[in-house]
Amino acid sequence: MSTAPMPQFPTGFRWGVSTSAHQIEGATTADGRGPSIWDTFARSPGRISDGSSGEVTCDHYHRHTEDVALLTGLGVDAYRFSIAWPRIQPTGAGPVNPTGLDFYDRLVDELLAAGVDPVATLYHWDLPQPLEDAGGWLHRDTAARFAEYAEKTAARLGDRVRLWITLNEPFIHMSLGYGMGTHAPGRALLFDAFPVAHHQLLGHGLAVAALRTHTTSPVAVANNYSPVRVLGDSDADRAAAAAYQALHNRLFTDPLLGHGYPEIPGRDPSVIRTGDLETIAAPIDVLGVNYYNPTGVRAAKAGSPLPFDLVALDGYPRTAFDWPVAPDGLRELLGWLRDTYGDALPPIEITESGCAYDDAPDADGQVADPERIAYLDGHLRAVRAALDDGVDVRGYFVWSLLDNWEWAEGFTKRFGLVHVDYATQTRTPKSSYTWLRDVIAASRPGSAR
Ligand code: PNW
């Protein structure tokens, strides 16, 4: 880790942390919430590595006041949370469940009272189960249902949420949920999952229009990006890397920014109707960038169902997820976005950046996580370098405030700045929390550094 002082960030740079509803709230049957695809998936044996579910997780639904105090202690400007669609519309359609909306209404008011900007993601993968039963994101009608949910939610919260994010990581949702089947809803359609891309994008575009009828706040989408490193120097290796690049980094961003779809294998144009590309390219105010790691790619092995082979990258430290720690990839990615999309690229906020380590309290109950401090230090310096390169980055949100339920990995991966003891629900700020608090404080205009 660099021993040089953290460079200054521009005045107004937004410091934040991120979470998502299903990973922290628990209370999955409280107050009329309906089932989501993750409730169903977690009940299916063998899907979650430790056999756990999202039933309780961090019990944030009941402990939100304590969690808002953790935000205040950290000194962040903003908190990115997600709204559970099955709390708002238990079946994914029809009238709102007012009690479900009340929860977010109170949370938003608590955040504003604490001086923290509410940043709300409408869809972080928790599709109401009845919509999945009707075809999920393979089904065009899900896009219209999503826009209706967005409209009803913004009617209540649109005056107070400071930044709206429609979808979280539609690529990861499509590829792991519908392509490989390792996430909910657990469908393994490989490239036949393309309609899931199109319908999420269409839902996004329709939701942008719906949101704007109730809010003047900026609207964004949060994509996952991973710079591609080609391994090997054959034409087949380069072609494989280009295919993966199109899929992971361009499939969603090209149409969002008005370029239409890139060439990807298995793309079925029959789901694209007249006018859809215009709906999808509705102007957004901010591009949310979620970055974890670069991806090594080489030519597919004979007989592989995929046109590429994803390989672990050597030469980097690794997180508990075995993901490489590569801050240079974040600078590279931000430069690539600017070079590729030029004037069509809106201002960027890093909406997720973080790492999992096996953090545990010591005998005194303290949780030291020097690897996370090094991770965040490196990635913040990468953002600073990208600003110097001329990329318009407006904020940085750490994934995550709390250790939480890491999807198919259950409770086995800890991403938090705050340790959670799931047996007692005790929250213990880790040393990275104190470190980040000091970095944020030192970045304030007039701070004594
Ligand atoms: C993101 N991958 O998920 C999500 O937005 C969060 O909910 C999640 O907790 C966080 O990152 C950490 O995983 C991802 O396989 C899941 O490349 C998988 C991948 C990337 C992001």
Residues whose N, C-alpha, C, O or C-beta is under 5 A from the ligand:
A	BS01	PNW	S20 E169 I172
